[in-house]
């Protein structure tokens, strides 16, 4: 089972616009990408002298739309990762808090080892989750441990190599992940009596509880409407009048 998921980028959003336009100007329209060549053929029947320049200029609007869609896809992916990571960590914290005494002691010992250097980075966040899973697996018959393992998406078979919660942490917006790092770093500088697993995972969950502003994405339909408007402006600049449906 594959658990690692990545947002798929819009191809045009990865293209250098200046280079693309230069290549289009240097090449014959018959050698352009198919969709651009088709657009040229349509416009060429209307106004041959300006068809080439119009298509090349319209590519700028397409590029802006593709980048906006790409950013929206990434924002939604990051927000989904934040939401799932927050819920899983909160569940893990509750399970750690109600676990049998011996399991609690082992989890507490684990977090003290990971946080012993007095600071926390992205690697430490992942280590806290992974090592917690290793401890919990030894107590998998306990209801609290079984629930925590499910919440974390800890591998149940050799086919699943990644811990789902770790993939969510990896997918966080860098600023959101830094919030969790800073919160745990602050905790790690406090007295060791504060280092119990339930509290540490709750601190991580609380740090992820606020939606990052840049994770709010525009609707793709709105972006496409703006793209059509911009292309219409290009047409008008070349003396053409787009016709409605």
VENNORJO-V995528 format. One line per field, one symbol per residue. phi: phi as a letter, one per 30 degrees, with the letter a starting at -180 (. if undefined). burial: 1 if it has 24 or more other ideal C-beta (glycine too) atoms within 12 Angstrom, else 0. A space follows every 50 residues. Layout:
# VENNORJO-V995528
phi: ???
burial: ???
This chain:
# VENNORJO-V995528
phi: .ccdbbddddeddccdddddddddddcdedcdeedddddddddddcaeec ddddddddeddddddddddedddddddddddddddedddddddddddcde edddddddddddddcddiabbeddeddeddddddddddbeddeddddddd ddidecbddcccdedddddddddeddddeddddddddddddedddceedd dddddddcdcddedddcdddddddddddddddddeddciccdcdd
burial: 00100000010110001001100100001001000100110010000000 11111111111111111111111111111111111111111110111010 00110111011101100001010111111111111110100101101111 11111000000111111111111001101111111011000000111111 111110110001001010000010001001100110010100000
